[in-house]
Amino acid sequence: MDNILEYTVNIDNVAVILLPTFFVGNRNGTTDVQQLVRKALYNIGSNSTTTTMNKSEMNDLILDFIYSEIQVCHWSPVQTLMFTVGGRGWSHVGYVDTTGKTAFNAEIFPNTRFGFNQRKFKVSTLEWAPFVIASDNNTYYGLCIDLLDHIATSLNFTFEVGFPPDRQWGVINSNGTWTGMVGQLAKREIDIVAAPLTTQAQREEVMDFTYSFYMDYTTILMKKTDPNLTKWRTLIDPFSEVLLLCVCISIPVVSLLLFLFERFSPCCVGDDDREEKSGLHTYQDAFWYVYGALLTQGGEHLPRSQTGRILLSSWWLFCIIMMATYSGNLIAFLTVNKDKPPFSTVVDMLQQDNYRWGTVGGSSWITAFDETRAPDLMKVWAKMKEFNSSDASILSSKPSEHFKKVLGGGYAYIGDQTQMEVKMAKECSLLMSDDEFMPLQYAFGLPNFSPYTKMFSDELLHVHESGLLHIWKSRWWPQRNFCDGELVTAAKTITLIDVQSAFYLIGIGLTLATLIIIMEKVAFWYQTRVPCRRLNGANPDNETELTSGTNNVQYIGSNFHEMKD
């Protein structure tokens, strides 16, 4: 019994049946067994039929006589462990018969009413805001600590919180051993892991998980790009690149169709006077009219054919819709800052060369990336190991190290969405991608095959159903995941950098106009030099006179003169 007290220090509900115990009694009140044996032998000896019995039959007859005269009761006492002021000790609670009958004067396991009877558990955790937050005096608080406090009160135990020496969550080594908190559970160095520990099949082989109290997803955190770097795109940002390309192609195509309709329309064929005038029957005028219509300005010429008018009617409707949409979006882009991430998905991250990425070392992400069969995630893991070969902080076990690298720029942190939202509430320069992958289930950890797993899971399920988890979450989660400055409603002053693209257009226009006038001057100079070269190659004593209609053009030397009759 004393040895059992030493061996069951971690077990509260222990009952022992003491075997065997016999209570002998006579119907007449006597318990003298020798007198009963003498009486049995006297009765047997006085019976003449017993002279022919063998030894075995004689013994059976004696036992039958004794059992008929006495009452033997096989009752065994039951002892159970009790927690008292002086410590644990044995207490008698009743009897058990060999036939299965019981007679108890107290509960067999009275400790079930008192939970763990103020036993102190060793708890391991790691800081992971807002689930676990460490203070300067080595105390912890957060959602997981609230859950642990509630379970400790319900199950009547105390706890002492510490952290793993290697500051890791738990990954398997090449020799098959586990690191971090998972390794502590596998070695039974601790009793509970109270942290957002991700449930994984590989970890389940060496430990037990309770009911999952929270669901999360993996995403990517990065620093916002400088908005001034893309201000030059303000005039083209309201439309996508594809839409802008379609509009630019539509202008020359519609101009060509309008020119053809006006040029070869039956209503205009044979009008010789129109050939000497400008109008939509020339491609140049048709192009500038279509371009002016896009700017809701139009032109001085109108189509003469019904075909051209129908075409321009549809083009004007198109221009009204495009310009109304463009104007509304341009106002929004000038007044509202829209943060665009450098990349939005894992695929986009792989296609750029300006960013490196990493995750928390010794965590579930290392195991997940190492075991994944998704092609994109395999590429992410391969590049991550490549980055880590030159920079060991890529797989640092401290989240603060990754946040520091993100704020430095050119780095993307792969982690859980909740922690990133908390960090973004404090740092307005951070931005999170829209891609969500690798779902996470957080649960408490217990040693493998622990008899307490169901008890803890039932308590966590009760907390989840009662709504306490939502109350605690609202306490530790940030009230909003946007910057405080965005709450202020105020008119935004348009600065030069906001509309710099408009000035770029003026510069582009001046450049194109200068190039065109230079080309025109070169063409005009070339046209005037060709006749002169012909004249210089002829006889200088002769004078050539060209007559066309009523106009006479005379070339003398290098001078050009036009004379009218």
Long-range contacts (C-beta under 8 A, 24 or more apart in sequence): 1-79, 1-90, 5-81, 5-88, 5-89, 5-90, 8-81, 12-81, 12-83, 12-111, 12-116, 12-117, 12-119, 13-81, 13-109, 13-111, 13-112, 14-80, 14-81, 15-78, 15-79, 15-80, 15-81, 15-93, 15-108, 15-109, 16-78, 16-79, 16-80, 16-90, 17-76, 17-77, 17-78, 17-96, 18-76, 18-77, 18-78, 18-79, 19-76, 20-74, 20-76, 21-74, 21-75, 21-76, 21-77, 22-72, 22-73, 22-74, 23-72, 23-73, 23-75, 24-70, 24-71, 24-72, 25-70, 25-71, 25-73, 26-69, 26-70, 26-71, 27-69, 27-70, 27-71, 33-66, 33-70, 36-66, 36-69, 36-70, 37-62, 37-66, 39-65, 39-69, 40-65, 40-66, 40-69, 73-97, 74-98, 74-99, 75-103, 78-104, 78-108, 80-108, 80-109, 80-110, 81-111, 82-110, 82-111, 83-111, 83-114, 83-117, 114-156, 115-154, 115-155, 115-156, 115-157, 116-155, 116-156, 116-157, 117-156, 117-157, 118-156, 118-157, 118-158, 119-157, 119-158, 120-157, 120-158, 120-159, 120-160, 121-157, 121-158, 121-159, 121-160, 121-191, 121-192, 122-159, 122-160, 122-162, 122-189, 122-190, 122-191, 122-192, 123-148, 123-159, 123-160, 123-161, 123-162, 123-190, 123-191, 123-192, 123-193, 123-194, 124-161, 124-162, 124-163, 124-164, 124-181, 124-184, 124-190, 124-192, 124-193, 124-194, 124-195, 125-161, 125-162, 125-163, 125-181, 125-193, 125-194, 125-195, 126-163, 126-164, 126-167, 126-169, 126-180, 126-181, 126-195, 128-195, 128-196, 128-399, 128-419, 129-419, 129-422, 129-476, 130-418, 130-419, 130-422, 130-476, 130-477, 131-195, 131-196, 131-214, 131-418, 131-442, 131-476, 132-194, 132-195, 132-196, 133-476, 142-476, 143-214, 143-469, 143-472, 143-473, 143-476, 144-194, 144-195, 144-196, 144-444, 145-194, 146-472, 146-475, 146-476, 147-194, 147-213, 147-444, 147-460, 147-463, 147-469, 147-472, 148-192, 148-194, 148-444, 150-459, 150-463, 150-468, 151-456, 151-459, 151-460, 154-459, 155-455, 155-456, 155-459, 159-191, 159-192, 159-194, 161-194, 162-190, 166-362, 166-397, 167-362, 167-397, 167-398, 168-361, 168-362, 168-363, 168-397, 169-195, 169-197, 169-198, 169-360, 169-362, 169-363, 169-364, 170-197, 170-203, 170-362, 170-363, 170-364, 171-362, 171-363, 171-366, 171-367, 172-202, 172-367, 178-203, 178-206, 179-362, 180-362, 181-445, 182-206, 182-207, 182-445, 185-445, 185-446, 185-447, 185-448, 186-448, 188-447, 191-446, 191-447, 192-444, 192-445, 192-446, 192-456, 193-444, 193-445, 193-446, 194-444, 195-444, 195-445, 196-416, 196-442, 197-364, 197-442, 197-443, 197-444, 197-445, 198-363, 198-364, 198-440, 198-441, 198-442, 199-441, 199-442, 199-443, 200-364, 200-367, 200-368, 202-367, 202-371, 203-364, 203-367, 203-445, 205-448, 206-448, 207-445, 207-446, 207-447, 207-448, 208-445, 208-446, 208-447, 208-448, 208-449, 208-450, 208-453, 209-443, 209-444, 209-445, 209-446, 209-453, 210-443, 210-444, 210-445, 210-446, 210-453, 210-456, 210-457, 210-460, 211-443, 211-456, 211-457, 211-458, 211-460, 211-461, 211-464, 212-441, 212-442, 212-443, 213-442, 213-443, 213-444, 213-460, 213-463, 213-464, 213-469, 214-418, 214-441, 214-442, 214-469, 215-439, 215-440, 215-441, 215-442, 216-416, 216-417, 216-418, 216-439, 216-440, 216-442, 217-416, 217-417, 217-436, 217-437, 217-438, 217-439, 217-440, 218-365, 218-414, 218-415, 218-416, 218-417, 218-436, 218-437, 218-438, 218-439, 218-440, 219-414, 219-415, 219-416, 219-417, 219-420, 219-432, 219-433, 219-435, 219-436, 219-437, 220-343, 220-346, 220-349, 220-357, 220-412, 220-413, 220-414, 220-432, 220-433, 220-435, 221-403, 221-406, 221-412, 221-413, 221-414, 221-415, 221-420, 221-423, 221-424, 221-430, 221-431, 221-432, 221-433, 222-341, 222-342, 222-343, 222-355, 222-406, 222-411, 222-412, 222-413, 222-430, 222-431, 222-432, 222-433, 223-406, 223-407, 223-408, 223-409, 223-411, 223-429, 223-430, 223-431, 224-339, 224-341, 224-429, 224-430, 224-431, 225-339, 225-340, 225-341, 225-342, 227-337, 227-339, 228-497, 230-340, 231-497, 231-498, 231-500, 231-501, 232-500, 232-501, 232-504, 233-501, 234-330, 234-333, 234-334, 234-498, 234-499, 234-500, 234-501, 235-330, 235-501, 235-502, 235-505, 236-501, 237-329, 237-333, 238-325, 238-326, 238-329, 238-330, 238-332, 238-333, 239-326, 239-329, 247-294, 247-322, 250-318, 251-287, 251-290, 251-291, 251-294, 252-287, 254-290, 254-311, 254-315, 255-283, 255-286, 255-287, 255-289, 255-290, 255-291, 256-283, 256-286, 257-311, 258-286, 258-289, 258-290, 258-303, 258-308, 258-311, 258-312, 259-283, 259-286, 259-287, 261-303, 261-305, 261-307, 261-308, 261-311, 262-286, 262-303, 262-304, 262-305, 262-308, 265-304, 265-305, 265-307, 265-308, 267-304, 267-305, 267-306, 268-304, 268-305, 279-304, 280-304, 280-308, 290-315, 293-319, 294-319, 294-322, 294-323, 295-323, 296-320, 296-323, 334-492, 334-494, 334-498, 334-499, 335-492, 336-492, 339-431, 341-431, 341-432, 341-433, 341-434, 343-433, 344-433, 344-434, 344-435, 345-433, 345-434, 345-435, 346-376, 346-377, 346-380, 346-435, 346-437, 347-376, 349-380, 349-412, 349-433, 350-376, 350-379, 350-380, 350-383, 354-410, 355-410, 355-411, 355-412, 356-387, 356-391, 356-394, 356-410, 356-411, 356-412, 357-383, 357-384, 357-387, 357-394, 357-411, 357-412, 357-413, 357-414, 358-384, 358-387, 358-388, 358-393, 358-394, 358-395, 358-396, 358-402, 358-405, 358-411, 358-413, 358-414, 359-384, 359-395, 359-402, 359-413, 359-414, 359-415, 360-395, 360-396, 360-397, 360-398, 360-399, 360-402, 360-415, 361-395, 361-396, 361-397, 362-397, 363-397, 364-440, 365-414, 365-415, 365-438, 366-395, 368-438, 377-437, 377-438, 380-414, 403-427, 406-430, 416-440, 418-477, 421-477, 421-478, 421-481, 422-477, 422-478, 424-481, 425-478, 425-479, 425-480, 425-481, 425-482, 426-478, 428-483, 428-485, 528-560, 531-555, 531-560, 532-557, 532-558, 532-560
